């Protein structure tokens, strides 16, 4: 009697986990206990292909939709995303590829934006204040020293790309993780319109 109850429970758990009844081969495998049952899910090639088709749908969300979806990940969505990452190897693989792409993109954006900000602040100082750092407003000096270090306005002017390493690295890390989660999980949330 207990074996029949175990069989019924196995079938229920299998249907709940895989969305279909077990095949005869899977019922035979049930005779031996699987130590990874319920922890690791195995996908058939058809399920993997269906998942990849769903991910690579032709609909491309706009930047505003991606940002909105990305911000929705900050609540319960982040917990769901992390659980989904560890349950499915496809999302874990996508996550790591997107992590590499986001790291490269954020680092390039960081250096380019610092360079553009340096040129813009220098141009404003030269055009409106004739290049004299003594005439600059205190707010302008504060922004300049925050972004490029305290010696940036001297005659020799040493510009530091990372004047506050802890703050800079925190911003870069949070940006990388945010962009990675957005790139990994917003593609699958939208339906065809």
N, C-alpha and C positions, 0 to 999 in steps of 0.2 A: 504493500500500500504506500509506503513512504517513497519508493522508487517512482510510482505513478505521480505522486504529488510533486516530486522533484522534476519529473518530465514536464508536467504542466507548467510549473514555475519557470523551467528553462525555456519553454516555448513562449511564454508571456514575456520574459525578459528579452529573448531574442527578437521578438516582433517589436517590442518597444525600442530596442536599440537599433535595429536594422530596418524597420519599417516593412518587413516581409516575413512570411513563415520560414522556418528553417528547412533546408533540403535534407535528403536522406543521408548524404555524406556528413553534413553538419550535426545531424542527430547521432551518428556513429561517433563523431568526435566528442560528443557530450559525455560519452561513457568515461573518458579520462578527464580529470579536472584541469582546466586551463588556469594557471596562476595569474594570467593577465586579463581574465574575463572581467569586463566592466571598467577596466582601466584604459586599455589600448583598444581602439576600434580599427578593424581591418576593412578596407574598402575594396570593392571589386573594380576591375578596369572600367566597367560601364559607369559605376558611380563616380569614379575619378574623372572620366570624360565628361559626364553630365555636369559635374562641379566646375570643371575648367571652362565648359561652354557657358555656364552661368556667369562665371567671373569675367570672361572675355566677351561679354555682350557688346553689341554695337553702340549702345547708348552711352554717351560720355557726359557726366554731370558737369555743370558749370562751376566756376570757381566759388561762387557764392553758396551753391549747394554743398560743395566739398567742405567749405569752412563751417557751415551750419552743421553738417554731419560730424565734422571733426570736433566741434564744441559739444555735440551730444555725447561724445565718447568720454567726456570728463565726469559724468555721473555714473549711473549703473552700467552704461554702455562699455566703460573701460573694463569692468569686471567680466562682463559677458565676452568681450573681445579677448581677454587674457585666457579665459576658460576655453574659448573656441580655438585659440592658438595652440594650446596643448592637447586638444582632442583630435585635431585634424592635421596631418602632416602637410597638406597642401597650403594651408594658411601659415604654418610655421615657415615653410620654404618661401612663400611670398613675403612674409614679414622680414626675413633676413635679406632677401634681395632688395626690398624697399628700404631697409635700414642702411644698406650700403649706398643706394642712390641718394637717400636723404642726407646722409653724412657728407657725401661729396657736394651736394647742392648747397647745404647750409654753410659749409666752410668756404666755398667759392663766394656765396652771397655775402658772408661776413667780411671777407677781405675786400671785395668790390665795393660794398656799401661804406666801409671805413675809408677807402680811398676817395670815393665820391664825396663823402662828408668832409674829408680833409680839404679837398679842392673847393667845395662850396663855402666852407667857413673861411678859408684863406681868401677867396675871391670877395666875399662880403667884407672882410677886414681890410683888404686892399682898396676896394672901390669906395666904401662909405667912410672908412676911418684912416685912409691914406697910409696903410701899413703900419701905423703906430699902435703898438699893443697897450700903451698907457691910455689911449682914448677909448678903448673897447669897454662896453658896459659890463658890469660884474656878472650878469647872467650869461652873457656870451663867453666870458672867460671861464666861468664854472662849467659850461657845457664842453668847451674846448679841452679843459684839463680833465674832465671826467672821461671823455672819449679817447684822449691821446696822451695823458700823463701830465705831470706838473711842470716838466721842463720844455713843453712844446712851444711856448710863447717867448722863450729866451732868444737871444741873438743867434746862438748856434742851433737851437731848436731840435731837440731829440724827440722824435715822434715814436711812441710805443703803440703797437697794434693791440697788445693785451696789457693795459695799465692796471686793471683790476682783474687778475686771473680767476679768482673764485667766482666773481659775478659774471664775467664773460663766459666761463666754462659752464656755469649753471644755465645761462640763457641758451647757449649753443646746445647743450644736452636736452633741455626741455623742448627746444625747437625741433631737434632731430627726432625725438620720440613722438612728438605730436604729428609731424609730417609723415612719419612711418605708419602710425596707426591710421591716419587719414587715407594715405595711399593704399593701405592694405584692406580696409574695411568699407570704404565708401563706394567702391565699384559694385559691390554685391547687394547693396541696400536698395538701389533704385530699380524700378520696373520699366519695361519698354513703354514709351509714350506714343 
